[in-house]
Structures are given as structure tokens and as C-alpha cells.
Amino acid sequence: MKSSEIIRRLVEKALYFKCLTPDMENEINYELTRLGHISDVDYEALELLMSEMDEGRIRLVPSA
């Protein structure tokens, strides 16, 4: 799986389940650090995720 697909799938999963776990957040951060840059599509996905979290529609929950 391509790195950008990983980021988008994690964002998609968070939006679908309306929650973000520390594990998901760590995976996103790992991919961003590993890549050293971000595509426009990934940036928009992360921007949407942060907007949804700011609006309270996505919760940060502990890992299972």
C-alpha cells in the first residue's frame, strides 16, 4: 500500500467511526515524518479531519 493511501485510509476510518485513537494518530504522524512531505490530497484529508475534530464530530479516544 502506498504511503499516501495509508494516511487517507486512516483519515477515512476516523471519519467513518467518528473517533481517532492515539494509535491511528501515531501512524499518521509516522507516515508524515517518514515521507518528509505531504501531497495536496493528504493535506486536504487531514485538514478535514482536524476541522471535524474542532467541531466536536470526531472524538479522540483511548486505544482499545
C-alpha positions as a Markdown table, in Angstrom:
| # | Residue | x | y | z |
|---|---|---|---|---|
| 1 | Met | 0.0 | 0.0 | 0.0 |
| 2 | Lys | 1.3 | 3.4 | -0.9 |
| 3 | Ser | 2.1 | 5.8 | 2.0 |
| 4 | Ser | -0.5 | 8.4 | 0.9 |
| 5 | Glu | -3.1 | 5.7 | 0.8 |
| 6 | Ile | -2.2 | 4.8 | 4.4 |
| 7 | Ile | -2.8 | 8.4 | 5.5 |
| 8 | Arg | -6.1 | 8.7 | 3.6 |
| 9 | Arg | -7.4 | 5.3 | 4.8 |
| 10 | Leu | -6.6 | 6.3 | 8.5 |
| 11 | Val | -8.5 | 9.6 | 8.0 |
| 12 | Glu | -11.3 | 7.8 | 6.3 |
| 13 | Lys | -11.5 | 5.3 | 9.2 |
| 14 | Ala | -11.6 | 8.1 | 11.7 |
| 15 | Leu | -14.3 | 9.9 | 9.8 |
| 16 | Tyr | -16.4 | 6.7 | 9.5 |
| 17 | Phe | -16.1 | 5.7 | 13.1 |
| 18 | Lys | -16.2 | 9.3 | 14.3 |
| 19 | Cys | -13.2 | 8.8 | 16.6 |
| 20 | Leu | -9.4 | 8.9 | 16.4 |
| 21 | Thr | -7.2 | 6.7 | 18.6 |
| 22 | Pro | -3.7 | 7.5 | 19.6 |
| 23 | Asp | -2.5 | 4.5 | 17.5 |
| 24 | Met | -4.2 | 6.0 | 14.4 |
| 25 | Glu | -2.7 | 9.4 | 15.2 |
| 26 | Asn | 0.8 | 7.8 | 15.7 |
| 27 | Glu | 0.5 | 6.0 | 12.4 |
| 28 | Ile | -0.4 | 9.3 | 10.6 |
| 29 | Asn | 2.5 | 11.1 | 12.3 |
| 30 | Tyr | 4.9 | 8.3 | 11.4 |
| 31 | Glu | 4.0 | 8.4 | 7.7 |
| 32 | Leu | 4.3 | 12.2 | 7.6 |
| 33 | Thr | 7.7 | 12.0 | 9.3 |
| 34 | Arg | 8.9 | 9.2 | 7.1 |
| 35 | Leu | 7.8 | 10.9 | 3.9 |
| 36 | Gly | 9.1 | 14.3 | 4.8 |
| 37 | His | 6.3 | 16.0 | 2.8 |
| 38 | Ile | 2.6 | 15.7 | 2.2 |
| 39 | Ser | 0.5 | 15.6 | -1.0 |
| 40 | Asp | -2.3 | 18.1 | -1.6 |
| 41 | Val | -4.8 | 15.3 | -1.3 |
| 42 | Asp | -3.4 | 14.1 | 2.0 |
| 43 | Tyr | -3.3 | 17.7 | 3.3 |
| 44 | Glu | -6.9 | 18.2 | 2.5 |
| 45 | Ala | -7.9 | 14.9 | 4.2 |
| 46 | Leu | -6.0 | 15.9 | 7.3 |
| 47 | Glu | -7.5 | 19.4 | 7.2 |
| 48 | Leu | -11.0 | 17.9 | 7.0 |
| 49 | Leu | -10.2 | 15.6 | 10.0 |
| 50 | Met | -8.9 | 18.5 | 12.1 |
| 51 | Ser | -12.0 | 20.6 | 11.2 |
| 52 | Glu | -14.3 | 17.7 | 12.2 |
| 53 | Met | -12.4 | 17.3 | 15.5 |
| 54 | Asp | -12.7 | 21.1 | 16.1 |
| 55 | Glu | -16.4 | 20.9 | 15.6 |
| 56 | Gly | -16.7 | 18.0 | 18.0 |
| 57 | Arg | -17.8 | 15.5 | 15.4 |
| 58 | Ile | -14.7 | 13.3 | 15.8 |
| 59 | Arg | -13.5 | 12.3 | 19.3 |
| 60 | Leu | -10.0 | 11.4 | 20.4 |
| 61 | Val | -10.5 | 8.1 | 22.3 |
| 62 | Pro | -8.0 | 5.8 | 24.1 |
| 63 | Ser | -6.7 | 2.8 | 22.2 |
| 64 | Ala | -8.5 | -0.4 | 22.8 |
